[in-house]
Amino acid sequence: MYKKEVLYLYYIKEYQEYEAMLYFIRPTGQKLTLRAKGFFKDESKNIHRFKISNFIKTEYFSSPLNDYGLLKTGEQILFDYKQKASHLNFINIINQLLIFTEGDLNKQFYNTIYYLFNNFDVGILNWNLNLVYLLTQILIAKDVYIELKKCVICNRNSQIASFSFEEGGLICKNDLNKNIKLMSSDLIKKIIPLFKIKNVKKINSITLSFSEEKILLSLYANYFNDVLGYQINFHW
């Protein structure tokens, strides 16, 4: 079946002679693999059209008989921003997340990447906040249950004092221990919307102090690296 979509390309792998497998995320959040015949030939046009870390208007054929489709052609979407080392580092983290995460994600993940590309030079983006939002979308897409209404240990809905991924959500004052530290109520109130808000523009209305950013990023990085085994450097 012939299709035309704006896809984000995050990985390219050599396949058979002159061929390549291209790995994308679709607007739905589903991952897509396309076989590109003749991709590495000298006369290939697609090798110039399809560069990693780009959104591309892609024409392809899908097949119910294979776990990959067949690439036809495409046109790269250009965004109006001056590329900086910090942009490249952030995009590299996004690509690593897509590579490490097995299976499909969701449309919020795709929409957030697209929003970031459109707003890299706006100057109002909190990149750490958007990174933890992307990480949150991975947890949501993978159906990781997080308790956001009461203490996940004792079911108490008052005196909420911390948050723990390892335990699975909010923690009350009585269940704090050496591994679960006291957290400010303001930061807890900012964590909860990350799991509920589906509009990335609203996420960027959340204000984090420098110390809150540091705590939040460390919380996510430790869980993804130490528990889920991602082994990604989340700092740039």
C-alpha positions in Angstrom: 0.0 0.0 0.0 1.4 3.4 -1.0 1.7 6.0 1.8 3.0 9.5 2.2 3.8 10.8 5.7 6.1 13.2 7.5 8.5 10.8 9.4 11.3 11.4 11.8 14.5 9.5 10.8 16.6 8.4 13.8 18.7 5.5 12.6 20.2 4.0 9.4 21.7 0.6 9.1 23.5 -1.1 6.2 21.6 -4.0 4.9 22.5 -6.0 1.8 24.8 -4.7 -1.0 24.1 -1.0 -1.6 21.0 -1.3 0.5 20.0 0.2 3.8 17.3 -0.1 6.5 15.9 3.2 7.6 14.3 3.6 11.0 11.5 6.2 11.6 8.9 7.2 14.0 5.5 8.0 12.5 3.0 10.8 13.6 1.1 8.2 15.4 4.1 7.3 17.5 4.5 3.9 15.8 8.0 2.9 14.6 8.5 2.1 11.0 11.4 0.4 9.2 11.9 1.0 5.4 14.2 -0.9 3.1 16.0 1.4 0.8 17.3 -0.3 -2.4 20.4 1.2 -4.0 20.7 3.6 -1.1 24.5 3.6 -1.1 25.0 3.6 -4.8 26.9 6.6 -6.2 23.9 7.8 -8.2 21.5 7.4 -5.3 19.4 10.5 -4.6 17.8 9.2 -1.4 21.1 9.1 0.4 21.1 12.9 0.2 17.4 13.2 1.0 17.4 11.0 4.1 19.7 12.1 6.8 19.5 11.0 10.4 17.8 13.5 12.8 15.5 15.0 10.3 11.8 15.2 9.6 11.2 14.0 6.0 8.1 14.0 3.8 8.4 10.3 2.9 6.8 8.2 0.2 6.8 4.5 0.7 5.1 1.2 0.3 4.0 -0.8 3.3 3.4 -4.6 3.2 1.4 -6.8 5.6 3.8 -9.7 4.7 7.0 -8.1 6.0 8.0 -6.2 9.1 9.4 -3.5 7.0 8.2 -1.3 4.0 9.9 -0.2 0.8 11.2 3.3 0.5 10.3 5.3 -2.6 11.4 8.9 -2.2 11.2 11.9 0.1 11.8 15.6 0.8 13.5 16.9 3.9 11.6 19.5 6.0 13.7 22.5 6.8 13.4 24.3 10.1 14.5 27.9 10.6 17.1 27.7 13.4 20.8 28.0 13.7 22.2 24.6 14.5 24.3 24.6 17.7 26.3 21.9 19.5 23.6 21.9 22.2 20.9 21.2 19.6 22.9 18.2 18.3 23.5 16.8 21.8 19.8 17.1 22.6 18.8 15.4 19.3 21.4 12.7 19.9 19.6 11.9 23.2 16.3 11.7 21.4 17.7 9.3 18.8 19.3 7.1 21.5 15.9 6.9 23.3 14.3 5.8 20.1 17.0 3.1 19.6 16.9 1.8 23.1 13.1 1.8 23.4 11.6 -1.4 22.0 8.3 -1.2 20.2 6.0 1.7 19.5 5.7 5.0 21.4 2.8 7.5 21.1 1.9 10.6 19.2 2.9 12.9 22.1 6.5 11.7 21.7 6.4 12.5 18.0 4.6 15.8 18.5 7.1 16.9 21.2 10.1 16.3 18.9 8.4 18.3 16.1 7.6 21.1 18.5 11.2 21.3 19.6 12.5 21.5 16.1 10.1 24.3 15.4 11.1 26.2 18.5 14.8 25.6 19.0 15.6 29.3 18.6 12.6 30.7 20.4 14.5 31.0 23.6 11.7 30.0 26.0 12.2 26.3 25.9 13.3 24.5 29.0 15.2 21.6 27.4 15.4 19.5 30.6 11.7 19.8 31.1 11.0 18.7 27.5 13.4 15.8 28.0 11.7 14.5 31.1 8.4 14.9 29.2 9.7 12.7 26.5 10.9 10.2 29.1 7.4 10.3 30.6 5.8 9.5 27.3 8.0 6.4 27.0 6.7 5.2 30.4 3.1 6.0 29.3 3.5 4.2 26.0 4.9 1.2 27.8 2.0 1.1 30.3 4.3 1.6 33.3 1.8 2.2 36.1 2.5 5.3 38.2 0.3 6.1 41.2 -0.5 9.9 41.2 -3.4 10.2 43.6 -2.2 8.5 46.8 0.7 6.9 48.5 1.6 3.9 46.5 2.8 2.0 49.6 0.0 2.6 52.1 -2.8 4.2 50.0 -2.8 7.3 52.2 -3.9 10.4 50.3 -2.5 13.0 52.7 0.9 14.2 53.7 2.4 13.2 50.3 6.1 13.9 50.7 8.0 12.4 47.8 7.9 10.5 44.5 9.7 7.3 43.6 9.8 5.5 40.2 11.1 2.3 41.9 8.1 2.2 44.2 5.7 3.3 41.5 4.5 6.8 42.4 3.7 9.1 45.2 5.1 8.5 48.7 3.7 9.8 52.0 5.7 11.1 54.9 5.3 7.9 56.9 6.9 5.8 54.1 10.1 7.8 53.6 13.3 5.9 54.0 17.0 6.2 53.3 16.3 5.5 49.6 13.3 7.9 49.3 14.1 11.4 50.2 11.8 14.2 51.2 10.7 16.3 48.2 9.2 19.8 48.1 5.5 19.9 47.6 6.0 22.3 44.7 8.1 19.9 42.8 5.7 17.0 43.4 2.9 19.2 42.0 5.0 19.8 38.8 5.7 16.1 38.3 2.1 15.0 38.2 1.1 17.1 35.1 3.9 15.4 33.2 1.8 12.3 33.1 -1.5 14.0 32.5 -0.9 16.9 30.0 -1.0 15.8 26.3 -0.3 19.2 24.8 3.4 20.0 24.7 2.7 23.7 24.6 1.1 23.5 28.1 4.1 21.5 29.4 6.3 24.4 28.5 4.3 26.7 30.7 5.6 24.8 33.7 8.4 26.8 35.5 11.3 24.9 37.2 14.0 26.3 39.3 17.6 25.2 38.7 17.5 22.9 41.7 14.2 21.4 40.7 15.6 20.7 37.2 18.6 18.9 38.7 16.5 16.8 41.0 13.9 15.9 38.3 16.5 15.0 35.7 18.5 12.9 38.2 15.3 11.1 39.2 14.5 10.1 35.6 18.1 9.4 34.6 18.6 7.1 37.5 15.5 5.1 36.7 16.0 4.8 33.0 19.7 4.0 33.3 19.9 1.9 36.5 16.5 0.2 36.4 15.6 0.1 32.7 19.2 -0.3 31.4 19.3 2.5 28.9 22.8 3.7 29.7 22.4 7.2 28.2 24.1 10.4 29.2 21.2 12.7 29.9 23.4 15.7 30.6 24.8 18.0 27.9 
